[in-house]
Amino acid sequence: MYPTGDFSRFAHSIGVCHVAGRVLEALIASKQLDVDDRKLQLFRLAALLHDIGHYPFSHAFEEAVDNFYKKTLFGDGEVKKSFNHERAGKEILSVDPQLTEILGEEGYSPTEVAAIFMHESADPLANLISSELDADRIDYLLRMSHSTGLPYGSVDIDYLVSELCLDNEKRLCVSNKGLRTAEHLLLSRYFANQQIAFHKTVVAVEQVLADVVGALLEAELLDCSAEWVSQSIQSGDWHGFTDDYVLSLLPELQRRTTDEVLLSKIRALLERRLPKLIVERSFIHSEGSQNDKQRLARERKELEGVASRLATESGLDPRFWFVRSMQGSPVSAFGANISIAALRELEDSGALSQGIRVRKRDGSSEALVSSEESILSIVGGSSLCSAKLYFLAPPAWNSQKYADEVKAMRASAGS
């Protein structure tokens, strides 16, 4: 797909720390922000450590773990809970003896650092770490664009930083001159997600990974419960909980199962013998459209019918086919054409503070998506909906047979 892409958490964390520092130093230099060195370093620490709790394979793994432990709530056995990556990060800062010692020596408590990336801090500057205009987003867009060679994330960081400011309530904003650059940031994220994060191969791999992780948890070869995470951090085992460690468990899972579908999924990860896209149905979803939601459900049902027919014609286990339907991230999480009533509700709940704001001349600010000058007032809530039908080859098939059969399936499905 994108072999030069650098998606390591280490590189990203260093980058977010750097961007957060640049923004804060620019605000201090323009005399809009008066903070001491300790507070500056506190936010740089939160930026550096915001992703420290990520599991192997990132979000796809975390989602599989969450789904598995949710099932225990409705089962007859022991009920277990899991941490999301932010909560796991808080646990690491609180429990890891080395980190707590280092932070303590420098005069910082794990609680105050974690509060910033856990959305528990009342400081408006916390949006610098997590919002639509945050150091996290700026770094990964720039890094992804640079390392993949794709232009979608090429954010003009120098101009964006120069036009960042604070409103009367000390909330991070962009000046009216920087409005277009802020729009470009959101549009860049939208297109980058469609081209990279939601690439057909990425979607296929993440589905297979989720199924295999679920099988590892079911077989008790893996434990990702909140209790285990806490214990492994204290013992130091967490440091070895990596992508390679998870992959090292797969041969044992192979030995334990005779399920051909699961064996094919394991082989897909170990040998990159990935599912092939047979047919895809995509369209742009408009915010609040019930017709679009119903359409996505219809598209999924139709593709499930195609999968059932292909399975019957081939005589193979129907589980070799799977459908992924998804609604991608909207251009802005806060939609377009927000009504006055909806704006007030979002303001009262504090949710709107996560959106990009534009500073007015009087020092107040408004949400970017509600500005008549912004194209986001029209397309802000739009997102791409898609339903994809995939096929995974049985273990006995060679590469040529796989290619030939996929070609025939695509023709039969009308793709």
KAPE-V598144 format. One record per pair of residues at least 6 apart in sequence whose ideal C-beta (glycine too) atoms are under 8 Angstrom apart, sorted by the first residue. I is the first residue (numbers start at 1). J is the second residue. If there is no record, write none. Layout:
I/J
I/J
This chain:
1/199
1/201
1/202
2/147
2/148
2/149
2/150
2/196
4/147
4/148
4/149
5/144
5/147
5/148
5/196
6/143
6/147
7/58
7/144
9/51
9/52
9/54
9/58
11/143
12/51
12/139
12/140
12/143
13/47
13/48
13/49
13/50
13/51
13/52
14/48
15/139
15/140
15/142
15/143
16/47
16/48
16/50
16/51
16/129
16/135
16/136
16/139
17/44
17/45
17/47
17/48
17/135
18/139
19/47
19/135
19/138
19/139
19/157
20/43
20/44
20/46
20/47
20/128
20/129
20/135
21/40
21/44
21/47
22/157
22/161
23/128
23/135
23/161
23/164
23/172
24/33
24/35
24/40
24/43
24/44
24/125
24/128
25/40
26/161
26/162
26/164
27/33
27/164
27/165
27/166
28/34
28/35
28/40
30/165
32/165
32/166
33/166
38/107
41/106
41/108
42/108
42/112
42/113
42/116
43/116
43/125
43/128
43/129
45/103
45/108
45/113
46/113
46/114
46/116
46/117
46/126
46/129
47/128
47/129
47/135
47/136
49/89
49/93
49/113
49/117
50/86
50/89
50/116
50/117
50/129
50/130
50/136
51/85
51/89
52/89
52/92
52/93
53/83
53/84
53/85
53/86
53/87
53/88
53/89
53/90
53/91
53/92
54/62
54/85
54/88
54/89
55/61
55/62
55/65
55/85
55/88
55/224
55/241
56/241
56/242
56/243
56/245
56/246
57/209
57/213
57/243
57/246
59/85
60/205
60/206
60/209
60/210
61/209
61/210
61/213
61/246
62/84
62/85
63/210
64/209
64/210
64/211
64/213
64/214
64/217
65/82
65/213
65/217
65/224
66/82
66/84
67/210
67/214
68/82
68/213
68/214
68/217
68/218
68/224
69/80
69/81
69/82
69/224
69/225
72/78
72/79
72/80
73/79
80/225
80/226
80/227
81/225
81/226
82/224
82/225
82/226
82/229
83/91
83/226
83/229
86/117
86/118
87/118
87/226
88/229
89/114
89/117
89/118
90/110
90/114
90/118
91/226
91/229
91/230
91/233
92/99
92/233
92/238
93/99
93/100
93/103
93/110
93/113
93/114
94/100
94/110
94/111
94/114
95/230
95/233
95/234
96/233
96/234
96/238
97/234
99/110
100/110
103/109
103/110
103/113
112/121
114/120
115/121
115/126
116/123
116/126
116/129
117/129
117/130
119/126
119/130
124/166
124/169
124/170
124/171
124/172
124/353
125/170
125/172
127/133
127/134
127/171
127/172
127/353
127/354
128/134
128/135
128/172
129/135
129/136
130/136
130/354
131/172
131/353
131/354
131/355
131/356
132/186
132/332
132/333
132/334
132/354
132/355
132/356
133/164
133/172
133/174
133/182
133/185
133/356
133/357
137/185
137/189
138/155
138/157
138/160
138/185
140/153
141/152
141/153
141/154
141/155
141/185
141/188
141/189
141/192
142/153
142/154
142/155
142/157
143/153
144/150
144/153
144/192
144/196
145/151
145/152
145/153
145/154
145/155
145/188
145/192
148/196
150/192
150/195
150/196
152/188
152/191
152/192
152/195
152/196
153/188
153/189
153/192
154/188
155/181
155/184
155/185
155/188
156/181
156/184
159/178
159/181
160/174
160/178
160/181
160/182
160/185
162/178
163/174
163/175
163/177
163/178
163/181
164/172
164/173
164/174
164/175
164/178
165/172
165/173
165/174
165/175
165/359
166/172
166/173
166/359
167/173
167/357
167/359
167/360
167/363
167/364
167/365
168/363
168/364
168/365
169/365
171/353
171/357
171/365
172/357
173/356
173/357
173/358
173/359
173/365
174/181
174/182
174/356
174/357
174/358
174/359
174/368
175/358
175/359
176/358
176/359
176/360
176/373
179/358
179/368
179/371
179/373
179/374
182/356
182/358
182/368
183/368
183/374
183/375
183/376
185/356
186/331
186/332
186/356
186/368
186/376
187/331
189/329
190/328
190/329
190/330
190/331
193/328
193/329
194/328
194/384
196/202
198/326
198/328
198/384
198/386
200/277
200/280
200/388
201/274
203/324
203/326
203/388
204/274
204/275
204/276
204/277
204/324
204/390
205/268
205/269
205/274
207/275
207/322
207/324
207/390
208/265
208/268
208/269
208/274
208/275
208/392
209/269
211/262
211/265
212/250
212/253
212/262
212/265
212/266
212/269
213/222
213/246
215/253
215/257
215/262
215/265
216/222
216/246
216/249
216/250
216/253
217/223
217/224
219/253
219/256
221/249
221/252
221/253
222/246
222/249
229/238
231/237
232/238
232/241
247/269
247/270
250/266
250/269
250/270
253/262
253/266
254/263
254/266
257/263
260/317
260/394
260/395
261/317
261/319
261/320
261/392
263/395
264/273
264/320
264/392
264/393
264/394
264/395
265/392
267/273
267/395
268/274
268/275
268/392
273/393
273/402
274/392
275/322
275/390
275/391
275/392
276/390
276/391
276/392
276/393
276/402
276/406
277/388
277/389
277/390
278/306
278/310
278/321
278/389
278/390
278/391
278/406
278/409
278/410
278/413
278/415
279/303
279/306
279/388
279/389
279/410
279/413
279/414
279/415
280/386
280/387
280/388
280/389
280/415
281/299
281/302
281/303
281/386
281/387
282/384
282/385
282/386
282/387
283/292
283/295
283/384
283/385
283/386
284/382
284/383
284/384
284/385
285/292
285/293
285/296
285/327
285/382
285/383
285/384
285/385
286/292
286/381
286/382
287/330
287/335
287/336
287/380
287/381
287/382
288/335
288/381
292/385
295/385
296/325
296/327
296/385
296/387
297/325
299/325
299/385
299/387
300/323
300/325
300/387
302/387
303/323
303/387
303/388
303/389
304/323
306/389
306/413
307/318
307/321
307/322
307/323
307/389
308/318
310/321
310/391
310/409
310/412
310/413
311/317
311/318
311/320
311/321
313/412
314/405
316/394
317/394
320/391
320/392
320/393
320/394
321/389
321/390
321/391
321/392
322/389
322/390
322/392
323/387
323/388
323/389
323/390
324/387
324/388
324/390
325/385
325/386
325/387
325/388
326/385
326/386
327/383
327/384
327/385
328/383
328/384
328/385
328/386
329/383
330/380
330/381
330/382
330/383
331/376
331/379
331/380
331/381
331/382
331/383
332/355
332/356
332/368
332/369
332/376
332/380
332/381
333/354
333/355
334/346
334/351
334/352
334/354
334/355
334/367
334/369
334/380
334/381
335/369
335/380
335/381
336/369
336/376
336/377
336/378
336/379
336/380
336/381
336/382
337/377
337/378
337/380
338/346
338/367
338/369
338/370
343/352
343/367
343/370
346/352
346/367
352/367
355/367
355/368
355/369
356/367
356/368
356/369
357/365
357/366
357/367
357/368
358/365
358/366
358/367
358/368
358/371
358/374
359/365
360/366
368/374
368/376
368/380
369/376
369/377
369/380
369/381
370/377
371/377
374/380
389/413
391/405
391/406
391/409
393/401
393/402
393/405
397/405
